[in-house]
Amino acid sequence: MSEPLILHPNRDADACVIWLHGLGADCYDFQPVAQMLQQRLHTTRFVLPQAPTQPVTINGGYAMPSWYDILAMSPARAINHDQLEASAQQIISLIEAQRDSGIDPSRIILAGFSQGGAVVLHTAFLRWQFALGGVMALSTYAPTFNSELALSADKLQLPVLCLHGVYDDIVLPAMGRAAHDFLQSAGVNVQWREYPMGHEVINEEIRDIALWLEKRLSQ
């Protein structure tokens, strides 16, 4: 596992955001956003992990940073579940490292964009068995949510923020909305925000993220 990019606050850290990049990007992708947010979250550490470089079937088998292989695009994403599980375990190791450094898991937020968001949703709701501070799902979907999935009581208390662009033609808004609707129907404390954008991040969205994080992490 590659070492993550870690952005330490100027003060002692008592909270952490673990933020996953999307397909074909790298751990530096959200560094400017994290640095901007740290100006308001003075005791929050940001951990930006790096996906392994591996072949991606839908891109002609070209090797690129990816949390898992995508085998087909429709009717729904067909993915390599073993690679998804390996990525989830990577994130669990990062959560445990932050916990062992003294940060309460209830003050650890998981965030992810696109494919990284799918890993975050899978990890938070299907693999990590303890408390978390919340989940931010940016322009993403949930390939492992299904009608047979039963969420435990502690998962129902997990705050989730889903953000999506109405013009997204990579991960269609309906895919993100389906993940939101699944969580909402299960009774999860989930919010939906949409923006006049494609498969990207814009300033208005970052402002909403900052407010959401401040509500949960500011002392």
Protein Blocks (a to p, Z undefined) as FASTA:
>chain_A
ZZddddddfbdcfbdcdddddehiafklmmmmmmmmmmmmmmbccddddddddddfknoo
pacddfbdcfbfbfbdcddfklmmmmmmmmmmmmmmmmmnopafklcccddehjlmmmmm
mmmmmmmmcdcfbdcdehiadfkbcfklccdfklmmpccdddddfklckbgfklmmmmmm
mmmmnopacddddddddddddfklmmmmmmmmmmmmpZZ
